[in-house]
Amino acid sequence: MQGILSEKLILTEAAILERVRRNKDISLCSHVDHAKLIYSKTGAESLKRIYSEYINLAIDAKLPLLLATPTWRASSERVSLAKAPTSINEDAVNFLSNILPKEGNVYVGGLVGCKNDCYKPEQGLTYKESLSYHRWQIDKLGASKADYLMGVTLPAIPEACSGLILPDTSLRW
């Protein structure tokens, strides 16, 4: 993973959830969005197809690629509400790891998202709330085979900063 930092260009996947959301054959979970799709045949095939498009582009372009697990909403609270397996974060890392090609420079990141509305900074967690809220998911992802941790659409600086302090893991945030 260290070598990627010297690259001039790095590709990332983009809004997998938004692409899945537009598939009329897929139903998203109201609590964990697309995280549970890894457990259904149709959902897993859809995710694999989308992720593979990014992987193939990166290989063709001979560029490194950062992928992120479909765990944007897979916090302890949401996983419990969804009645999803508590291993969902690790399972998502394994799902992605299993579709990686032997060739190429592709990395799997454990994705962490906000608790509330990501477009409303006033709903962002305080630093202390964030430490408590994100701890479980960061611990799960940190213990997985993920190459790095990624926090996205975190609406306020205190919520985003907790991830910089929290990890007792060798993964980069």
MDAnalysis code that builds the backbone (N, CA, C; Angstrom):
import MDAnalysis as mda
import numpy as np

u = mda.Universe.empty(519, n_residues=173, atom_resindex=np.repeat(np.arange(173), 3), trajectory=True)
u.add_TopologyAttr("name", ["N", "CA", "C"] * 173)
u.add_TopologyAttr("resid", np.arange(1, 174))
u.add_TopologyAttr("resname", ["MET", "GLN", "GLY", "ILE", "LEU", "SER", "GLU", "LYS", "LEU", "ILE", "LEU", "THR", "GLU", "ALA", "ALA", "ILE", "LEU", "GLU", "ARG", "VAL", "ARG", "ARG", "ASN", "LYS", "ASP", "ILE", "SER", "LEU", "CYS", "SER", "HIS", "VAL", "ASP", "HIS", "ALA", "LYS", "LEU", "ILE", "TYR", "SER", "LYS", "THR", "GLY", "ALA", "GLU", "SER", "LEU", "LYS", "ARG", "ILE", "TYR", "SER", "GLU", "TYR", "ILE", "ASN", "LEU", "ALA", "ILE", "ASP", "ALA", "LYS", "LEU", "PRO", "LEU", "LEU", "LEU", "ALA", "THR", "PRO", "THR", "TRP", "ARG", "ALA", "SER", "SER", "GLU", "ARG", "VAL", "SER", "LEU", "ALA", "LYS", "ALA", "PRO", "THR", "SER", "ILE", "ASN", "GLU", "ASP", "ALA", "VAL", "ASN", "PHE", "LEU", "SER", "ASN", "ILE", "LEU", "PRO", "LYS", "GLU", "GLY", "ASN", "VAL", "TYR", "VAL", "GLY", "GLY", "LEU", "VAL", "GLY", "CYS", "LYS", "ASN", "ASP", "CYS", "TYR", "LYS", "PRO", "GLU", "GLN", "GLY", "LEU", "THR", "TYR", "LYS", "GLU", "SER", "LEU", "SER", "TYR", "HIS", "ARG", "TRP", "GLN", "ILE", "ASP", "LYS", "LEU", "GLY", "ALA", "SER", "LYS", "ALA", "ASP", "TYR", "LEU", "MET", "GLY", "VAL", "THR", "LEU", "PRO", "ALA", "ILE", "PRO", "GLU", "ALA", "CYS", "SER", "GLY", "LEU", "ILE", "LEU", "PRO", "ASP", "THR", "SER", "LEU", "ARG", "TRP"])
u.atoms.positions = np.array([
    [0.826, -1.200, 0.000],
    [0.000, 0.000, 0.000],
    [0.866, 1.258, 0.000],
    [2.023, 1.224, 0.638],
    [2.890, 2.401, 0.709],
    [3.274, 2.906, -0.680],
    [3.515, 1.979, -1.617],
    [3.949, 2.349, -2.956],
    [2.958, 3.222, -3.695],
    [1.708, 3.112, -3.356],
    [0.673, 3.879, -4.050],
    [0.838, 5.387, -3.833],
    [1.449, 5.753, -2.727],
    [1.606, 7.171, -2.405],
    [2.539, 7.896, -3.381],
    [3.379, 7.158, -4.076],
    [4.281, 7.784, -5.037],
    [3.695, 7.835, -6.446],
    [2.524, 7.284, -6.629],
    [1.884, 7.290, -7.943],
    [1.388, 8.688, -8.299],
    [1.500, 9.025, -9.593],
    [1.011, 10.332, -10.058],
    [-0.501, 10.322, -10.235],
    [-1.056, 9.193, -10.619],
    [-2.499, 9.052, -10.802],
    [-2.984, 7.819, -10.054],
    [-4.107, 7.966, -9.372],
    [-4.738, 6.875, -8.654],
    [-6.230, 6.936, -8.960],
    [-6.793, 5.828, -9.351],
    [-8.229, 5.763, -9.601],
    [-8.950, 5.338, -8.326],
    [-10.196, 5.779, -8.197],
    [-11.065, 5.293, -7.122],
    [-12.410, 4.929, -7.744],
    [-13.090, 4.007, -7.108],
    [-14.461, 3.744, -7.550],
    [-15.294, 4.940, -7.141],
    [-16.463, 5.055, -7.752],
    [-17.259, 6.245, -7.492],
    [-18.722, 5.909, -7.258],
    [-19.184, 6.185, -6.062],
    [-20.608, 6.106, -5.728],
    [-21.268, 4.801, -6.162],
    [-20.716, 3.698, -5.718],
    [-21.303, 2.388, -6.012],
    [-22.769, 2.375, -5.575],
    [-23.044, 2.935, -4.398],
    [-24.421, 2.966, -3.892],
    [-25.362, 3.649, -4.873],
    [-24.942, 4.743, -5.463],
    [-25.820, 5.467, -6.388],
    [-26.099, 4.651, -7.641],
    [-25.128, 3.897, -8.088],
    [-25.351, 3.039, -9.259],
    [-26.308, 1.897, -8.909],
    [-26.138, 1.305, -7.731],
    [-27.022, 0.209, -7.301],
    [-28.435, 0.739, -7.083],
    [-28.538, 1.921, -6.510],
    [-29.843, 2.521, -6.201],
    [-30.710, 2.657, -7.462],
    [-30.101, 2.810, -8.596],
    [-30.830, 3.001, -9.844],
    [-31.226, 1.688, -10.524],
    [-30.861, 0.567, -9.938],
    [-31.204, -0.747, -10.475],
    [-32.566, -1.156, -9.923],
    [-33.562, -1.193, -10.779],
    [-34.927, -1.479, -10.324],
    [-35.108, -2.906, -9.812],
    [-34.156, -3.782, -10.093],
    [-34.243, -5.173, -9.628],
    [-33.643, -5.370, -8.238],
    [-33.087, -4.306, -7.673],
    [-32.408, -4.386, -6.379],
    [-33.181, -3.572, -5.347],
    [-33.391, -4.159, -4.182],
    [-33.995, -3.434, -3.066],
    [-32.917, -3.167, -2.021],
    [-32.783, -1.917, -1.668],
    [-31.813, -1.541, -0.647],
    [-32.437, -1.641, 0.738],
    [-31.606, -1.924, 1.709],
    [-32.048, -1.962, 3.100],
    [-32.145, -0.530, 3.620],
    [-33.221, -0.203, 4.283],
    [-33.390, 1.166, 4.789],
    [-32.383, 1.526, 5.881],
    [-31.733, 0.548, 6.458],
    [-30.777, 0.818, 7.539],
    [-29.320, 0.792, 7.089],
    [-28.963, -0.198, 6.263],
    [-27.551, -0.339, 5.870],
    [-27.339, -0.182, 4.364],
    [-28.323, 0.356, 3.683],
    [-28.255, 0.583, 2.239],
    [-27.825, -0.674, 1.494],
    [-26.694, -0.646, 0.816],
    [-26.285, -1.754, -0.045],
    [-25.380, -2.785, 0.630],
    [-25.107, -2.632, 1.906],
    [-24.194, -3.555, 2.597],
    [-24.713, -4.993, 2.579],
    [-26.015, -5.191, 2.763],
    [-26.566, -6.547, 2.823],
    [-26.638, -7.230, 1.456],
    [-26.402, -6.502, 0.393],
    [-26.469, -7.106, -0.939],
    [-25.436, -8.204, -1.134],
    [-24.367, -8.169, -0.365],
    [-23.337, -9.210, -0.507],
    [-23.873, -10.590, -0.156],
    [-24.993, -10.651, 0.547],
    [-25.566, -11.922, 0.989],
    [-26.615, -12.499, 0.035],
    [-27.030, -11.744, -0.974],
    [-28.025, -12.272, -1.918],
    [-27.376, -12.472, -3.284],
    [-27.849, -13.453, -4.010],
    [-27.273, -13.757, -5.323],
    [-27.374, -12.555, -6.265],
    [-28.571, -11.996, -6.392],
    [-28.773, -10.863, -7.295],
    [-27.965, -9.652, -6.853],
    [-27.979, -9.369, -5.559],
    [-27.234, -8.228, -5.040],
    [-25.741, -8.387, -5.224],
    [-25.225, -9.564, -4.888],
    [-23.788, -9.816, -5.022],
    [-23.355, -9.739, -6.483],
    [-24.178, -10.273, -7.388],
    [-23.846, -10.204, -8.813],
    [-23.826, -8.761, -9.300],
    [-24.774, -7.967, -8.854],
    [-24.822, -6.555, -9.241],
    [-23.582, -5.813, -8.737],
    [-23.257, -6.010, -7.469],
    [-22.067, -5.370, -6.906],
    [-20.803, -5.825, -7.639],
    [-20.691, -7.115, -7.870],
    [-19.508, -7.652, -8.546],
    [-19.359, -7.042, -9.939],
    [-20.458, -6.932, -10.661],
    [-20.427, -6.350, -12.010],
    [-19.927, -4.899, -11.969],
    [-20.443, -4.133, -11.032],
    [-20.050, -2.717, -10.936],
    [-18.590, -2.590, -10.505],
    [-18.202, -3.279, -9.451],
    [-16.814, -3.214, -8.999],
    [-15.859, -3.685, -10.093],
    [-16.253, -4.727, -10.835],
    [-15.396, -5.271, -11.893],
    [-15.157, -4.264, -13.009],
    [-16.132, -3.410, -13.275],
    [-15.936, -2.367, -14.283],
    [-14.766, -1.463, -13.883],
    [-14.723, -1.065, -12.620],
    [-13.626, -0.222, -12.140],
    [-12.300, -0.977, -12.159],
    [-12.331, -2.234, -11.750],
    [-11.113, -3.054, -11.736],
    [-10.554, -3.188, -13.146],
    [-11.416, -3.501, -14.106],
    [-10.959, -3.674, -15.486],
    [-10.403, -2.382, -16.075],
    [-11.042, -1.270, -15.770],
    [-10.525, 0.027, -16.237],
    [-9.136, 0.300, -15.671],
    [-8.951, 0.021, -14.398],
    [-7.656, 0.257, -13.762],
    [-6.575, -0.638, -14.361],
    [-6.908, -1.883, -14.595],
    [-5.936, -2.806, -15.186],
    [-5.580, -2.353, -16.602],
    [-6.592, -2.008, -17.398],
    [-6.343, -1.549, -18.769],
    [-5.483, -0.291, -18.795],
    [-5.716, 0.602, -17.831],
    [-4.963, 1.869, -17.768],
    [-3.632, 1.712, -17.034],
    [-3.417, 0.525, -16.470],
    [-2.197, 0.266, -15.682],
    [-2.028, 1.288, -14.551],
    [-3.159, 1.536, -13.869],
    [-3.176, 2.477, -12.750],
    [-3.655, 1.779, -11.484],
    [-3.190, 2.238, -10.319],
    [-3.700, 1.676, -9.068],
    [-5.150, 2.102, -8.847],
    [-5.871, 1.272, -8.108],
    [-7.286, 1.521, -7.853],
    [-7.591, 1.335, -6.377],
    [-8.312, 2.288, -5.814],
    [-8.810, 2.187, -4.446],
    [-10.300, 1.858, -4.504],
    [-10.646, 0.691, -4.005],
    [-12.051, 0.296, -3.880],
    [-12.478, 0.490, -2.435],
    [-13.760, 0.659, -2.214],
    [-14.285, 0.791, -0.854],
    [-15.433, -0.194, -0.669],
    [-15.474, -0.814, 0.483],
    [-16.541, -1.765, 0.794],
    [-17.903, -1.075, 0.798],
    [-18.975, -1.825, 0.589],
    [-20.315, -1.227, 0.617],
    [-20.834, -1.073, 2.051],
    [-19.999, -0.519, 2.909],
    [-20.321, -0.459, 4.345],
    [-20.523, 0.966, 4.849],
    [-20.879, 1.868, 3.971],
    [-21.046, 3.273, 4.339],
    [-22.014, 3.427, 5.524],
    [-23.019, 2.602, 5.599],
    [-24.009, 2.694, 6.670],
    [-24.004, 1.464, 7.588],
    [-22.872, 0.784, 7.698],
    [-22.823, -0.463, 8.480],
    [-22.233, -0.253, 9.873],
    [-22.778, 0.718, 10.584],
    [-22.391, 0.937, 11.983],
    [-23.096, -0.096, 12.854],
    [-22.673, -0.214, 14.077],
    [-23.284, -1.168, 15.009],
    [-24.794, -0.922, 15.133],
    [-25.154, 0.330, 15.311],
    [-26.567, 0.693, 15.474],
    [-27.389, 0.276, 14.257],
    [-26.913, 0.591, 13.076],
    [-27.651, 0.294, 11.851],
    [-27.668, -1.207, 11.542],
    [-26.548, -1.884, 11.795],
    [-26.478, -3.329, 11.575],
    [-27.496, -4.031, 12.462],
    [-27.616, -3.596, 13.688],
    [-28.595, -4.175, 14.610],
    [-30.021, -3.936, 14.109],
    [-30.328, -2.701, 13.692],
    [-31.661, -2.387, 13.178],
    [-31.996, -3.209, 11.934],
    [-30.978, -3.488, 11.113],
    [-31.169, -4.243, 9.873],
    [-31.213, -5.749, 10.111],
    [-30.946, -6.152, 11.350],
    [-30.857, -7.577, 11.672],
    [-29.860, -8.283, 10.742],
    [-28.766, -7.594, 10.491],
    [-27.699, -8.121, 9.641],
    [-26.664, -8.815, 10.518],
    [-25.869, -9.695, 9.952],
    [-24.811, -10.341, 10.737],
    [-23.827, -9.301, 11.279],
    [-23.377, -9.513, 12.490],
    [-22.409, -8.568, 13.065],
    [-21.067, -8.636, 12.335],
    [-20.888, -9.619, 11.498],
    [-19.664, -9.759, 10.699],
    [-19.775, -9.060, 9.347],
    [-20.803, -8.252, 9.143],
    [-21.067, -7.671, 7.827],
    [-19.891, -6.844, 7.296],
    [-19.192, -6.120, 8.162],
    [-18.055, -5.322, 7.700],
    [-16.928, -6.220, 7.212],
    [-16.596, -7.229, 7.987],
    [-15.549, -8.173, 7.577],
    [-15.987, -8.952, 6.341],
    [-17.268, -9.324, 6.288],
    [-17.787, -10.058, 5.133],
    [-17.695, -9.210, 3.865],
    [-17.923, -7.916, 3.994],
    [-17.837, -7.025, 2.838],
    [-16.388, -6.922, 2.342],
    [-15.441, -6.875, 3.261],
    [-14.022, -6.859, 2.870],
    [-13.693, -8.163, 2.147],
    [-14.142, -9.282, 2.697],
    [-13.885, -10.587, 2.062],
    [-14.543, -10.680, 0.690],
    [-15.763, -10.160, 0.579],
    [-16.469, -10.156, -0.703],
    [-15.624, -9.450, -1.762],
    [-15.157, -8.255, -1.433],
    [-14.343, -7.504, -2.395],
    [-13.010, -8.190, -2.660],
    [-12.387, -8.686, -1.621],
    [-11.094, -9.362, -1.785],
    [-11.213, -10.554, -2.723],
    [-12.355, -11.225, -2.676],
    [-12.556, -12.407, -3.510],
    [-12.791, -12.098, -4.984],
    [-13.090, -10.853, -5.321],
    [-13.263, -10.528, -6.743],
    [-12.042, -9.819, -7.320],
    [-11.029, -9.614, -6.507],
    [-9.819, -8.954, -7.006],
    [-9.077, -9.874, -7.963],
    [-8.519, -9.287, -9.001],
    [-7.738, -10.089, -9.944],
    [-6.357, -10.402, -9.373],
    [-5.716, -11.389, -9.951],
    [-4.346, -11.719, -9.536],
    [-3.392, -10.606, -9.973],
    [-3.698, -9.993, -11.109],
    [-2.873, -8.906, -11.624],
    [-3.463, -7.561, -11.206],
    [-2.690, -6.537, -11.342],
    [-3.194, -5.205, -11.037],
    [-2.797, -4.741, -9.656],
    [-3.052, -3.490, -9.425],
    [-2.654, -2.806, -8.205],
    [-3.934, -2.274, -7.550],
    [-4.751, -3.188, -7.004],
    [-6.074, -2.849, -6.483],
    [-6.098, -3.048, -4.976],
    [-6.617, -2.044, -4.269],
    [-6.655, -2.063, -2.806],
    [-8.099, -1.987, -2.328],
    [-8.372, -2.681, -1.233],
    [-9.713, -2.707, -0.649],
    [-9.706, -1.867, 0.624],
    [-10.566, -0.874, 0.651],
    [-10.689, -0.017, 1.832],
    [-11.980, -0.290, 2.568],
    [-11.918, -0.249, 3.878],
    [-13.105, -0.377, 4.702],
    [-13.781, 0.978, 4.809],
    [-14.998, 1.082, 4.337],
    [-15.706, 2.357, 4.247],
    [-16.560, 2.628, 5.486],
    [-16.406, 3.830, 6.031],
    [-17.159, 4.295, 7.194],
    [-17.903, 5.568, 6.782],
    [-19.162, 5.677, 7.158],
    [-19.943, 6.864, 6.835],
    [-20.517, 7.514, 8.081],
    [-21.251, 8.558, 7.866],
    [-21.801, 9.342, 8.973],
    [-23.006, 8.655, 9.620],
    [-23.382, 9.154, 10.769],
    [-24.556, 8.626, 11.466],
    [-25.845, 9.215, 10.889],
    [-25.838, 10.486, 10.637],
    [-27.063, 11.189, 10.254],
    [-27.004, 11.616, 8.791],
    [-27.688, 12.680, 8.459],
    [-27.719, 13.198, 7.091],
    [-26.361, 13.794, 6.745],
    [-25.740, 13.249, 5.737],
    [-24.381, 13.673, 5.384],
    [-24.326, 15.078, 4.790],
    [-25.456, 15.632, 4.412],
    [-25.481, 16.966, 3.823],
    [-25.947, 18.040, 4.800],
    [-26.019, 17.685, 6.074],
    [-26.439, 18.645, 7.090],
    [-25.395, 18.688, 8.198],
    [-24.453, 19.613, 8.113],
    [-23.382, 19.692, 9.111],
    [-23.895, 19.804, 10.547],
    [-25.041, 20.434, 10.724],
    [-25.591, 20.577, 12.077],
    [-25.980, 19.218, 12.675],
    [-26.100, 18.186, 11.854],
    [-26.407, 16.851, 12.345],
    [-25.146, 16.006, 12.564],
    [-24.001, 16.581, 12.267],
    [-22.748, 15.861, 12.486],
    [-22.533, 15.607, 13.967],
    [-21.872, 14.521, 14.274],
    [-21.615, 14.172, 15.668],
    [-20.503, 15.040, 16.251],
    [-20.560, 15.216, 17.560],
    [-19.447, 15.869, 18.236],
    [-18.279, 14.883, 18.221],
    [-17.120, 15.363, 18.558],
    [-15.943, 14.504, 18.586],
    [-16.162, 13.314, 19.520],
    [-16.664, 13.579, 20.720],
    [-16.883, 12.523, 21.711],
    [-17.952, 11.527, 21.232],
    [-19.054, 12.040, 20.685],
    [-20.105, 11.163, 20.157],
    [-19.565, 10.293, 19.016],
    [-18.759, 10.904, 18.197],
    [-18.198, 10.202, 17.050],
    [-17.267, 9.068, 17.471],
    [-16.440, 9.327, 18.480],
    [-15.561, 8.273, 18.985],
    [-16.369, 7.053, 19.396],
    [-17.463, 7.300, 20.091],
    [-18.312, 6.206, 20.558],
    [-19.052, 5.532, 19.400],
    [-19.644, 6.332, 18.532],
    [-20.471, 5.800, 17.449],
    [-19.665, 4.976, 16.446],
    [-18.498, 5.438, 16.047],
    [-17.724, 4.789, 14.982],
    [-16.785, 3.690, 15.478],
    [-16.559, 3.612, 16.774],
    [-15.587, 2.657, 17.328],
    [-15.822, 1.223, 16.853],
    [-17.034, 0.723, 16.988],
    [-17.343, -0.670, 16.650],
    [-16.988, -0.978, 15.193],
    [-17.439, -0.124, 14.275],
    [-17.202, -0.381, 12.855],
    [-15.717, -0.278, 12.509],
    [-15.058, 0.721, 13.039],
    [-13.626, 0.872, 12.769],
    [-12.853, -0.321, 13.322],
    [-13.233, -0.800, 14.491],
    [-12.582, -1.993, 15.051],
    [-12.805, -3.206, 14.147],
    [-14.027, -3.379, 13.662],
    [-14.340, -4.514, 12.785],
    [-13.532, -4.426, 11.483],
    [-13.523, -3.261, 10.880],
    [-12.778, -3.097, 9.634],
    [-11.272, -3.198, 9.860],
    [-10.820, -2.676, 10.995],
    [-9.397, -2.742, 11.321],
    [-8.903, -4.161, 11.535],
    [-9.788, -5.036, 11.977],
    [-9.420, -6.440, 12.211],
    [-9.582, -7.288, 10.950],
    [-10.098, -6.698, 9.896],
    [-10.346, -7.434, 8.655],
    [-9.093, -7.424, 7.774],
    [-9.270, -7.861, 6.534],
    [-8.171, -7.870, 5.564],
    [-8.128, -6.576, 4.748],
    [-8.819, -5.536, 5.193],
    [-8.821, -4.269, 4.452],
    [-7.410, -3.683, 4.405],
    [-7.138, -2.991, 3.317],
    [-5.831, -2.343, 3.151],
    [-5.788, -0.965, 3.801],
    [-6.936, -0.322, 3.931],
    [-7.008, 1.017, 4.519],
    [-8.434, 1.284, 4.990],
    [-8.605, 2.320, 5.771],
    [-9.927, 2.778, 6.208],
    [-10.259, 4.067, 5.472],
    [-11.535, 4.241, 5.149],
    [-11.948, 5.429, 4.400],
    [-13.234, 5.982, 5.003],
    [-13.210, 7.235, 5.400],
    [-14.406, 7.908, 5.884],
    [-14.890, 8.860, 4.812],
    [-16.155, 8.761, 4.419],
    [-16.676, 9.648, 3.373],
    [-17.985, 10.298, 3.798],
    [-18.256, 11.413, 3.187],
    [-19.446, 12.228, 3.428],
    [-19.733, 12.386, 4.919],
    [-18.693, 12.685, 5.642],
    [-18.842, 12.994, 7.068],
    [-19.116, 14.494, 7.143],
    [-20.263, 14.892, 7.693],
    [-20.750, 16.252, 7.531],
    [-20.070, 17.341, 8.360],
    [-19.281, 16.946, 9.338],
    [-18.674, 17.959, 10.209],
    [-17.270, 17.510, 10.613],
    [-16.408, 18.475, 10.824],
    [-15.014, 18.194, 11.150],
    [-14.861, 17.301, 12.386],
    [-15.574, 17.538, 13.486],
    [-15.394, 16.663, 14.649],
    [-15.676, 15.187, 14.348],
    [-16.714, 14.929, 13.555],
    [-17.031, 13.542, 13.220],
    [-15.941, 12.935, 12.339],
    [-15.435, 13.706, 11.411],
    [-14.379, 13.211, 10.527],
    [-13.074, 12.985, 11.280],
    [-12.761, 13.827, 12.212],
    [-11.485, 13.732, 12.940],
    [-11.411, 12.534, 13.866],
    [-12.519, 12.024, 14.321],
    [-12.470, 10.899, 15.252],
    [-11.788, 9.697, 14.626],
    [-11.948, 9.516, 13.340],
    [-11.325, 8.394, 12.657],
    [-9.820, 8.496, 12.616],
    [-9.305, 9.704, 12.710],
    [-7.854, 9.889, 12.716],
    [-7.252, 9.456, 14.045],
    [-8.038, 9.532, 15.090],
    [-7.563, 9.219, 16.433],
    [-7.910, 7.794, 16.837],
    [-9.085, 7.337, 16.448],
    [-9.614, 6.071, 16.931],
    [-8.816, 4.810, 16.625],
    [-8.449, 4.585, 15.383],
    [-7.951, 3.258, 15.044],
    [-6.758, 2.783, 15.863],
    [-6.949, 1.650, 16.506],
    [-5.853, 0.912, 17.131],
    [-5.518, -0.181, 16.123],
    [-5.158, 0.235, 14.945],
    [-4.963, -0.686, 13.835],
    [-3.797, -0.217, 12.992],
    [-3.268, -1.098, 12.202],
    [-2.159, -0.741, 11.322],
    [-2.672, -0.136, 10.018],
    [-3.990, -0.099, 9.839],
    [-4.553, 0.457, 8.618],
    [-4.435, 1.968, 8.580],
    [-4.251, 2.487, 7.397],
    [-4.233, 3.952, 7.220],
    [-5.674, 4.442, 7.116],
    [-5.925, 5.634, 7.605],
    [-7.257, 6.281, 7.532],
    [-7.144, 7.422, 6.574],
])
